Amino acid sequence: MHKLFASAFVCIAMAAGGAAVAQPADNPLLPEGPGRDRVVAVCTSCHVSRAFAQVRENANGWKNQVSEMILIGAQVSPADMDAIVGYLSTAFGPGTRLPGPPSQAVDLPDGAAKILVLGSCARCHGLDRVAGAKRSPREWDHIVERMAFYGAPLDEGQRKTVVAYLTEHYAAK
């Protein structure tokens, strides 16, 4: 599953702006911070910054992403790996705001998992993203499982409760 995500990540990045196009050093999607220079030098030589500025991963998730890039040819030294992962997990980690305008306010319907959605999904995503998605029960299950893998604080029982809630209120019709 993780290799599928990494492949999709590369494809999305390439479709979003093309490969091998270095981004300007003053890129507004990349906030200042330690390691930013390595991300600009290494990552944006293939990816447009908006491709990874939309992802929210903890340090382990970003380390996996960078490792996948190394496997397909990224030239990253161990020192660069630490700097890149540190920067990405700080600038684009769980709970950090997405670049751009704030998301639209959404009032979730009452239900058993409302508080779980607020405490887990809304840590990384605007609720408009959750409310605007119309998914099948299987798709919600896959999404919630993937988000738990990436760090959403949900145990197995809570994941099932969230999937049931999302399916009840935001199912594809």
C-alpha positions in Angstrom: 0.0 0.0 0.0 2.8 2.4 0.9 4.6 1.8 -2.5 1.3 2.6 -4.2 1.0 5.9 -2.3 4.6 6.8 -3.2 4.0 6.0 -6.9 0.9 8.1 -6.8 2.8 10.9 -5.0 5.4 10.9 -7.8 2.7 10.9 -10.5 0.8 13.7 -8.9 3.9 15.8 -8.4 4.8 15.4 -12.1 1.3 16.1 -13.3 1.1 19.2 -11.0 3.9 20.9 -12.7 6.4 18.7 -14.4 9.6 17.0 -13.3 13.1 18.5 -13.3 12.0 22.1 -12.7 13.8 23.7 -9.8 11.6 26.0 -7.7 12.7 29.4 -6.7 14.4 29.7 -3.3 11.8 32.2 -2.2 9.0 29.8 -2.7 6.0 31.0 -0.5 4.8 27.4 -0.1 8.0 26.5 1.8 8.1 28.3 5.1 11.5 29.3 6.5 13.2 26.8 8.8 16.2 24.5 9.3 16.5 22.1 6.4 14.5 24.2 3.9 17.6 24.8 1.8 18.1 21.0 1.4 14.4 20.6 0.4 14.8 23.3 -2.2 18.0 21.8 -3.5 17.0 18.2 -3.4 13.3 17.8 -3.5 12.3 20.6 -5.8 14.7 19.4 -8.5 12.0 16.9 -9.4 8.8 18.0 -7.5 6.9 21.2 -7.5 6.5 22.3 -3.9 2.7 22.4 -3.9 2.8 18.6 -4.4 4.3 17.9 -1.0 3.0 21.1 0.7 -0.5 19.4 0.6 0.8 16.2 2.4 0.7 16.0 6.2 3.1 13.3 7.7 4.9 12.8 10.9 8.6 12.2 10.9 8.3 8.5 10.2 5.9 9.1 7.3 8.2 11.7 5.8 11.2 9.4 6.3 9.3 6.7 4.4 8.5 9.1 1.6 12.2 10.3 1.3 13.4 6.7 1.4 11.0 5.8 -1.4 12.5 8.7 -3.4 16.0 7.4 -2.7 15.0 4.0 -4.1 13.9 5.6 -7.3 17.1 7.7 -7.7 17.0 10.7 -5.4 20.5 11.7 -4.4 20.1 12.2 -0.6 23.0 11.8 1.9 22.3 10.7 5.5 22.8 14.3 6.7 20.4 15.5 4.0 17.9 12.8 5.0 17.9 14.1 8.6 17.6 17.7 7.5 14.9 17.1 4.9 12.8 14.9 7.2 13.2 17.3 10.1 12.0 20.2 7.9 9.1 18.4 6.2 7.8 17.0 9.5 7.9 20.4 11.1 6.6 22.5 8.2 4.2 19.8 6.9 3.5 17.6 9.8 0.1 16.6 11.4 -1.8 19.7 12.6 0.0 22.2 10.4 -2.2 24.5 8.3 -2.4 23.9 4.6 -1.0 26.8 2.5 -3.6 29.1 1.0 -6.9 30.5 2.3 -8.5 29.0 5.4 -10.9 26.2 4.8 -14.6 26.8 4.9 -16.3 26.4 8.3 -18.3 23.2 8.6 -20.7 22.0 11.3 -20.5 18.3 11.5 -23.8 16.4 12.2 -24.2 15.0 15.7 -23.2 11.4 16.0 -21.1 8.9 17.9 -17.9 9.8 16.1 -18.3 13.6 15.7 -15.7 14.2 18.5 -13.4 11.6 16.9 -13.6 13.3 13.5 -12.9 16.6 15.2 -9.9 15.2 17.1 -8.4 13.1 14.4 -9.4 14.2 10.9 -9.5 17.9 11.7 -5.9 17.8 13.1 -4.6 17.7 9.5 -7.6 18.4 7.2 -10.2 21.2 6.9 -13.6 19.8 7.7 -14.8 21.1 4.3 -12.5 18.4 2.8 -14.2 15.7 5.0 -17.8 17.0 4.4 -17.2 17.5 0.7 -16.0 13.9 0.1 -18.7 11.5 -1.0 -17.3 8.0 -0.6 -18.5 4.4 -0.4 -18.1 2.5 2.9 -15.2 0.7 1.4 -13.5 3.9 0.4 -14.0 5.5 3.8 -12.6 2.4 5.4 -9.5 2.6 3.2 -9.1 6.3 3.8 -9.5 6.0 7.6 -7.1 3.1 7.8 -4.5 5.0 5.7 -4.9 8.1 7.9 -4.4 5.9 11.0 -1.2 4.6 9.4 0.0 8.1 8.9 -0.7 9.0 12.5 -4.3 9.8 13.1 -4.9 8.9 16.8 -7.5 6.2 16.3 -7.5 2.7 17.7 -9.3 -0.1 15.8 -12.7 0.4 17.5 -12.5 4.2 16.9 -11.6 3.7 13.3 -14.8 1.5 12.8 -16.9 4.1 14.6 -15.5 6.9 12.4 -16.0 4.9 9.2 -19.7 4.2 10.2 -20.2 7.9 10.9 -18.6 9.1 7.7 -20.6 6.5 5.7 -23.8 7.6 7.4 -23.3 11.3 6.7 -21.0 11.5 3.7 -21.6 8.4 1.6 -21.6 8.4 -2.2 -25.2 8.2 -3.5 
